[in-house]
Amino acid sequence: MELAAISQVIETRRMLRSFSSEPLPPSLVDQLLELSLRAPSAGNTGGTAWVVLDDPERLATYWDHTTDESWRASSDRWPGLRRAPVAALALASPAAYVARYAEDDKAGSGLGAGESAWPVPYWFGDAAFSVMTLLLAAEAAGLGACFLGSFRGERSLLAALGVPDEWRLFGTVLLGRPDGHDHRSASLDRPKPGFAERVHHRRW
């Protein structure tokens, strides 16, 4: 792929917050997720996974566990978000990375001693790589996507979906088609540091 092509996908990608309820073909969703699993994985651990919710009952379960009535009643974004036909839950297994880094070729790192040994948890980094790959793939496919952080209801939601206890919810990617009524984020009005302030050559 030429640099110009990937640049266009990166530059045009935006978080969509108002979706059409039009279903997405499961084969397309699987294709996007297959691409997301090509993201970097520390130690080739493969300690990330997805749970795909694409039916009304499971989507309702997601929203019931992760939002509350007061937010739903007050948020002007709620109607557009809940119409998303797919919610893909990005999961990470800390135990998988601890076990991988206890293996002979990684044991010298000391990271196999347990989660507390990790100054920077690779499992969340790998989950972020996978999420970013999915967001870019969705843009390339002409879809809208939005990342939602995991702030409440994680354990109860994962239990309701039968996810084993070792897995953590990194966040959720909503997928669908734009409905033409997106809500512009107020964050876009914040001044952002420029290139020279964020890229430092040879030293800070």
Secondary structure, DSSP 8 states (H G I E B T S, - for coil): --HHHHHHHHHH--B---B------HHHHHHHHHHHTTS--GGG---EEEEEE-SHHHHHHHHHHH--HHHHHH-SSHHHHHT-SEEEEEEE-HHHHHHHTTSTTTGGGSGGG-GGG-SS-HHHHHHHHHHHHHHHHHHHTT-EEEEEE--S-HHHHHHHTT--TT-EEEEEEEEE-B-S-----GGGGS----HHHH--SS--
